[in-house]
Amino acid sequence: MTNNNKNKKFNITVKSNTKDLYSFMKLVPGRKKRIQKASSEPITSDPMNELARKLHPERQYLIIDNIKDETKTTKTFKFIPDPDFETKELAYFRAGQYLSLKVEVNGVLITRPYSISSSPNDALKGFYEITIRKEEHGFLTNFIWDNWSAGTEVVSSGPEGFFYYEPLRDKKSIVGIGGGSGITPFRSMARAITESILDAKLTILYGSSEEDDIIYYEELKELEKKYPNKVKVVYILSCEEVTLEGCEKGFISSEIIKKYVDVNNSSFFICGPQIMYEFLDKELKKFDLPPKKIRKEAFGEIKNIDEFPGFPKNLAEKTFKIIVHQENITKEIPALAKESVLVALERAHFAPPSKCRSGECGFCRSLLISGEIFISPIGDGRRMADKKFNFFHPCYSYPISDLEMEIPKDA
């Protein structure tokens, strides 16, 4: 190119984004040429929608193929497609995603999300694995322990959630902080990394209250030994006596985090119980990290909503009435202030749509006609339009007056 003022030649370096823009400008002309050359025969199949249905099924009909005891309180369930239903192959997923299981317990239809603990490659081989820890007062886990066996039929959603590694957003150094059964998505990530599905390195900081309740101990040790440049596992035990070598004592503090990872060049993924999240919020705050570097798996409904700022403590023991409309059904049900609206609906034998139970996915989105609710301060996942027009997420909302609402029919 010539500069007319000085009559001198100079070079222009074309940046990559300029090349992308140039390619974008050629899209429409290129599409028109392909349309002109296309056959006049009608299209008899719809490959893109068929692919979408395979990747994002509304329902998957599964059957338990095998159950493995992991620890004294934990089992791994292997699911395969149920041959008696239309699920012929399992949907592929990204390591870290979950399945929402739909289970009828004593006549009450409920949903619970569980992280997929197997590798994405295993879905292509025809199975998922989900690892579940029995809760002392768990509504579903006690039922599972008493009733599930090989051959039990289970209905689930397709893979859901946003708790996965994204190379456009995340650093190649992943720090997985897990507590208790929160180790499950990191087992999936570790396998995805060692199987070259993900190009990243994973450091797992795994907190447990007892030595004999550490999940996947031998398996993760083996992965660490076989792939030392890809996977590292650090165990942090809060029990009084620790006999395992190389373990840290106490809790996953900022000091322990700094000891094992380069904080400023890592992306943090956190999965575990609510109490761990509350502790880590304070510890990670010391690093002044940007929000995009910290991702938290939805942990389900809040257990102690009455302890959060803003909740009207004088109403904590109250029971309110909810008038529920679902299609042509109208019913009045009781609802406890300290339990989510979703729990009240399920107890009353409604079957509202739900998946994450954490206000994140929006699947349980319902219309609040009248009344007041307390929405979890941890995260209001509603869109601005929903706030304006009085839609809310029952799984993350608590009644603080009598309510009237309308819920959609489950898909």
C-alpha positions in Angstrom: 0.0 0.0 0.0 1.2 3.5 -0.8 1.0 6.6 1.5 0.2 9.5 -1.0 1.4 12.2 1.3 4.9 10.8 1.8 5.1 8.5 -1.2 6.4 5.7 1.0 5.4 2.0 1.2 4.5 0.3 4.4 3.3 -3.1 5.5 0.0 -4.0 7.1 -0.2 -7.0 9.5 -3.6 -8.7 9.3 -4.7 -9.7 12.8 -6.6 -13.0 13.3 -9.8 -11.3 14.3 -9.7 -9.4 11.0 -9.4 -12.7 9.1 -12.4 -14.0 11.1 -14.4 -10.9 10.1 -13.5 -11.4 6.4 -14.6 -15.0 6.6 -17.8 -13.9 8.3 -18.5 -11.5 5.4 -18.2 -14.5 2.9 -20.8 -16.6 4.8 -23.9 -15.3 3.1 -22.5 -15.4 -0.5 -21.2 -18.9 0.1 -24.6 -20.0 1.5 -26.4 -18.6 -1.6 -24.1 -20.6 -3.9 -24.7 -23.8 -2.0 -28.5 -23.3 -2.1 -28.3 -22.8 -5.9 -26.4 -26.0 -6.3 -28.6 -28.0 -3.9 -30.9 -30.8 -5.1 -34.5 -30.0 -5.6 -35.5 -33.3 -3.9 -37.3 -32.6 -0.6 -35.4 -33.3 2.7 -36.9 -36.4 4.3 -34.9 -36.5 7.5 -33.9 -33.8 10.0 -30.4 -34.7 11.2 -29.9 -31.6 13.4 -33.0 -32.0 15.4 -32.3 -35.7 15.7 -28.9 -34.9 17.1 -30.4 -32.4 19.5 -32.8 -35.0 20.8 -29.9 -37.4 21.4 -27.9 -34.8 23.2 -30.7 -33.2 25.2 -33.4 -35.8 25.8 -36.3 -34.8 28.1 -36.3 -38.2 29.7 -34.0 -41.2 29.9 -35.3 -44.5 31.0 -32.5 -46.4 32.8 -32.1 -49.6 34.7 -29.5 -50.4 37.4 -26.9 -52.8 36.0 -24.7 -53.0 39.1 -24.1 -51.6 42.5 -20.7 -51.2 44.1 -20.0 -50.4 47.7 -17.4 -47.6 47.9 -17.3 -46.8 51.6 -19.5 -47.6 54.6 -21.9 -44.8 53.6 -21.4 -44.6 49.8 -22.5 -46.7 46.8 -21.8 -46.3 43.1 -24.8 -47.2 40.8 -24.2 -48.2 37.2 -27.1 -47.4 34.9 -27.7 -48.7 31.4 -30.6 -48.0 29.0 -33.8 -49.8 29.9 -34.6 -52.2 27.0 -38.3 -52.0 27.7 -38.5 -48.2 26.9 -37.5 -45.9 24.1 -34.0 -45.0 25.5 -31.8 -46.9 23.2 -28.5 -45.0 23.8 -27.4 -42.6 26.5 -26.9 -38.9 25.9 -23.3 -37.7 25.9 -22.2 -35.2 28.5 -19.4 -33.0 29.7 -17.5 -34.0 32.8 -19.0 -32.3 35.8 -22.7 -32.4 34.6 -25.4 -34.1 36.5 -28.6 -36.2 36.0 -31.8 -35.3 37.8 -33.4 -38.5 38.9 -37.2 -38.8 39.3 -38.2 -41.2 42.0 -41.5 -42.1 43.7 -41.0 -42.5 47.5 -44.0 -43.6 49.5 -46.4 -42.1 46.9 -44.5 -38.8 46.6 -42.8 -38.1 43.3 -39.5 -36.2 43.9 -36.4 -35.2 41.9 -32.8 -35.2 43.0 -29.7 -34.1 41.1 -26.6 -36.3 41.2 -23.3 -35.6 39.5 -22.3 -38.2 36.9 -19.1 -39.8 38.3 -18.1 -41.8 35.2 -16.2 -40.6 32.1 -18.0 -39.1 29.1 -16.5 -41.9 27.1 -18.5 -44.4 29.2 -21.8 -42.9 28.0 -20.7 -43.9 24.5 -20.1 -47.4 25.8 -23.6 -47.5 27.1 -23.5 -46.7 30.8 -23.5 -43.9 33.4 -22.2 -44.1 37.0 -23.6 -42.1 39.9 -22.1 -42.3 43.4 -24.5 -41.5 46.2 -23.7 -41.0 49.9 -26.4 -42.0 52.4 -27.6 -39.1 54.5 -28.5 -39.7 58.1 -31.9 -38.2 57.8 -32.1 -38.3 54.0 -35.6 -38.6 52.5 -34.4 -40.3 49.3 -31.2 -42.0 50.2 -32.8 -44.2 52.9 -35.3 -45.3 50.3 -32.5 -46.0 47.8 -30.6 -48.1 50.3 -33.7 -50.1 51.1 -35.2 -50.5 47.7 -32.7 -50.2 44.9 -31.0 -53.3 43.4 -29.8 -54.6 40.1 -32.8 -54.4 37.7 -34.5 -51.4 39.4 -35.9 -49.0 36.8 -35.1 -45.3 37.2 -36.1 -42.3 35.2 -33.7 -39.4 34.7 -33.3 -36.2 32.8 -30.6 -35.7 30.2 -27.2 -34.4 31.3 -27.7 -31.0 32.9 -25.7 -28.2 34.5 -22.8 -25.8 33.9 -20.2 -27.2 36.2 -17.7 -28.2 33.5 -14.4 -27.1 32.1 -14.6 -24.6 29.3 -11.3 -23.8 27.6 -12.5 -20.4 26.4 -13.1 -19.4 30.0 -11.0 -21.5 32.3 -7.3 -21.8 32.9 -5.6 -25.1 32.0 -4.9 -25.6 35.7 -8.1 -26.8 37.4 -8.4 -26.9 41.1 -11.2 -29.2 42.2 -12.2 -28.6 45.8 -14.5 -31.4 47.0 -16.0 -32.3 50.3 -17.6 -35.7 51.0 -19.6 -36.9 48.0 -18.6 -33.7 46.3 -15.7 -35.6 44.9 -17.9 -37.3 42.3 -17.7 -34.7 39.4 -13.9 -34.6 39.9 -13.6 -38.3 39.3 -15.4 -37.7 36.0 -13.1 -34.8 35.2 -10.0 -36.8 36.1 -11.0 -39.6 33.8 -11.8 -37.1 31.0 -8.3 -35.6 31.4 -6.5 -38.9 31.4 -8.5 -40.1 28.4 -7.5 -36.9 26.5 -11.1 -35.6 26.3 -9.9 -32.5 28.2 -6.6 -30.7 27.7 -6.0 -29.6 31.3 -4.3 -30.5 34.6 -6.4 -31.3 37.7 -5.4 -30.8 41.3 -8.0 -32.2 43.7 -8.2 -30.9 47.3 -10.5 -33.4 48.9 -11.9 -32.8 52.4 -13.3 -35.7 54.5 -14.3 -36.1 58.1 -13.2 -39.7 58.4 -10.4 -41.8 56.8 -12.7 -44.8 56.1 -15.2 -42.7 54.3 -12.9 -41.3 51.6 -14.5 -42.1 48.3 -12.3 -43.5 45.3 -9.2 -43.4 47.5 -7.3 -46.3 45.7 -8.7 -45.4 42.3 -7.6 -41.7 42.5 -4.2 -42.8 43.9 -3.7 -45.1 40.9 -4.7 -42.3 38.4 -2.2 -39.9 40.2 0.6 -42.5 40.0 -0.1 -43.3 36.3 -0.6 -39.7 35.2 1.5 -37.5 37.5 1.5 -34.6 35.1 -2.2 -34.6 34.8 -3.8 -35.5 38.1 -2.8 -34.7 41.7 -4.9 -35.5 44.8 -4.4 -33.9 48.3 -6.5 -35.3 51.1 -7.5 -33.0 54.0 -8.9 -34.8 57.0 -10.8 -33.1 59.9 -10.9 -36.2 62.2 -8.8 -36.2 65.4 -6.5 -39.2 64.4 -5.0 -39.4 60.9 -3.0 -42.5 60.0 -2.8 -42.0 56.2 0.5 -40.7 55.0 0.8 -37.4 53.2 -2.6 -36.0 54.3 -3.3 -32.5 55.6 -5.2 -32.0 58.8 -8.0 -29.6 59.4 -10.1 -27.9 56.7 -9.4 -26.7 53.2 -8.0 -23.3 54.1 -6.4 -20.5 52.1 -3.0 -21.7 53.4 -3.5 -25.2 52.2 -4.7 -24.0 48.8 -1.6 -21.8 48.4 0.6 -24.7 49.4 -0.5 -26.9 46.5 -1.6 -24.6 43.6 -0.7 -21.5 41.7 -3.8 -19.5 42.8 -3.5 -16.7 40.1 -3.1 -19.2 37.2 -5.9 -21.6 38.1 -9.6 -22.0 37.8 -11.5 -23.2 40.9 -14.3 -25.7 40.8 -16.1 -26.4 44.2 -18.5 -29.2 45.0 -19.6 -30.3 48.4 -22.0 -29.6 51.3 -23.4 -26.1 52.1 -21.2 -25.7 55.2 -18.1 -26.1 53.0 -19.2 -23.5 50.6 -19.8 -21.0 53.4 -16.3 -21.7 54.8 -14.6 -21.5 51.4 -16.3 -18.3 50.5 -14.3 -16.6 53.3 -11.0 -18.4 52.4 -11.1 -17.7 48.7 -12.1 -14.1 49.3 -8.5 -13.6 50.7 -7.2 -14.1 47.1 -9.4 -11.4 45.6 -10.1 -13.6 42.5 -12.4 -12.5 39.7 -15.8 -14.3 39.8 -15.1 -16.1 36.5 -12.3 -18.1 38.2 -14.6 -19.7 40.7 -17.4 -22.1 39.8 -19.7 -23.8 42.3 -21.8 -26.8 41.7 -25.4 -26.3 42.8 -25.8 -28.2 46.1 -29.5 -28.4 46.3 -31.9 -26.8 48.8 -30.6 -24.7 51.7 -30.9 -26.5 55.0 -30.9 -23.5 57.3 -32.6 -20.7 55.4 -33.8 -19.1 58.7 -30.2 -18.3 59.6 -29.7 -16.1 56.5 -29.8 -12.3 56.7 -33.2 -11.0 55.7 -35.2 -14.0 56.6 -38.0 -13.0 59.0 -37.1 -15.2 62.0 -40.4 -14.5 63.7 -42.1 -16.5 60.9 -39.6 -19.4 60.9 -42.0 -21.8 62.7 -45.1 -20.7 60.8 -47.2 -22.9 58.4 -48.8 -21.1 55.5 -51.4 -22.0 52.9 -50.7 -22.2 49.2 -53.5 -22.2 46.6 -52.0 -24.1 43.7 -53.3 -24.1 40.1 -51.9 -26.7 37.7 -53.9 -27.0 34.4 -57.5 -27.7 35.4 -56.6 -28.6 39.0 -56.8 -26.2 42.0 -55.8 -27.3 45.4 -54.9 -25.7 48.8 -51.9 -27.2 50.5 -49.8 -26.4 53.7 -46.3 -25.1 53.5 -43.6 -24.6 56.1 -41.7 -21.3 56.1 -38.3 -23.1 56.5 -38.9 -25.4 53.6 -38.9 -24.5 49.9 -42.2 -24.1 48.0 -41.0 -27.1 45.9 -40.9 -29.4 48.9 -44.4 -28.3 49.9 -45.7 -29.1 46.4 -44.0 -32.5 46.3 -45.4 -33.4 49.8 -48.9 -32.5 48.5 -48.4 -35.1 45.7 -48.0 -32.5 42.9 -45.4 -33.3 40.3 -43.9 -30.0 39.4 -41.0 -29.9 36.9 -37.6 -29.6 38.6 -34.0 -30.5 38.0 -31.2 -28.7 39.9 -33.2 -27.8 43.0 -30.8 -24.8 43.4 -32.5 -22.0 41.5 -30.1 -22.3 38.6 -31.7 -24.2 35.8 -35.1 -22.5 35.8 -37.0 -25.7 35.0 -39.4 -25.3 38.0 -40.2 -21.7 36.9 -43.8 -20.8 38.1 -46.1 -17.8 38.4 -46.7 -16.2 41.8 -50.2 -14.8 41.6 -50.2 -13.4 45.2 -48.4 -13.5 48.5 -44.8 -13.0 49.6 -41.8 -15.3 49.3 -38.2 -15.2 50.6 -35.7 -15.9 47.8 -32.4 -17.5 48.7 -29.7 -14.8 48.9 -27.1 -17.3 47.6 -28.3 -16.7 44.1 -31.5 -15.6 42.4 -31.3 -17.3 39.0 -34.3 -15.5 37.5 -34.2 -13.4 34.4 -35.1 -9.7 34.8 -38.3 -10.3 32.8 -39.3 -13.0 35.3 -38.8 -10.7 38.2 -40.9 -8.0 36.6 -43.8 -10.3 35.8 -43.7 -12.3 39.1 -42.3 -15.6 38.0 -40.1 -17.4 40.5 -38.3 -20.7 41.2 -40.1 -22.8 43.9 -36.9 -24.7 44.7 -35.1 -21.6 46.0 -38.1 -19.7 47.4 -39.7 -19.9 50.8 -43.2 -18.9 51.8 -43.5 -16.0 54.3 -47.3 -15.5 53.8 -50.2 -17.4 52.3 -49.6 -17.8 48.5 -51.5 -18.4 45.3 -49.5 -19.7 42.4 -49.6 -21.5 39.1 -47.2 -24.3 38.2 -46.7 -25.9 34.8 -47.3 -29.6 34.1 -44.2 -31.7 34.2 -42.9 -32.6 30.8 
